[in-house]
Amino acid sequence: MKKSEFDMEYVKNAAEEISKNTIIPYEDLPRYDLFLSQVIDYLNDKFSGEKYTNNIVQNYVKNEVISKPVNGKKRGYTKDHLAQLVLLSYMRPILSTEEIKKVFRLAFNEINDGEDDIISWEKAYKVFSYIQKDSFKKIIAKDLFDKERLNNMIKDMNLKSNEEEERIVLFFSVMSLICQASSIKNLVHSIVSNYEKEI
């Protein structure tokens, strides 16, 4: 896309496109148990921004962030493990490993004891998928900021050209999204840490 084609419609179209391609439906996760190397390949293929390694996944297992492979088998990574790792992929940029464990504990208690789970990993994954797609719809549905107010502020900046104006609109669009992401991240940290104090 050329720089000159950027506008608020572009932001809405980008959010719509991302919302269509954001999460793999649970039914599309591999049905057969996988070797660790296959899990790594699958995750790195599906999440271009992530870089999983054997050590990363093994550390998540060792630290009881995700459950152990089934019966310690080499080919012991199930659909539920993939669901755990996909959810974890969304949490990693926002939460620490300990905070992720706390969040998982809310629904699954002891990670290696499926008998005490409050809900299934399938249900958790499907609800998260719905919430995640819905969050992009909400971004699309609302303006990032008051356009009239922004236009007045930009006018007061006495910018030299339309290109400079586009760049400033882009700058404030990105900054608005960063503000929202930062606010949400801080809210998540507060909820997780305060809930843990209550227990």
ABEGO torsion letter per residue (X at the ends): XBAAABBAAAAAAAAAAAAAAABBBAAABBABBBBAAAAAAAAAAABAABBBBAAAAAAAAAAGABBBBBGGBABABBAAAAAAAAAAAAAAAABBAAAAAAAAAAAAEBAABAAABABBAAAAAAAAAAAAAAAAAAAAABBABBAAAAAAAAAAAGBABAAAAAAAAAAAAAAAAAAAAAAAAAAAAAAAAAAAAAX
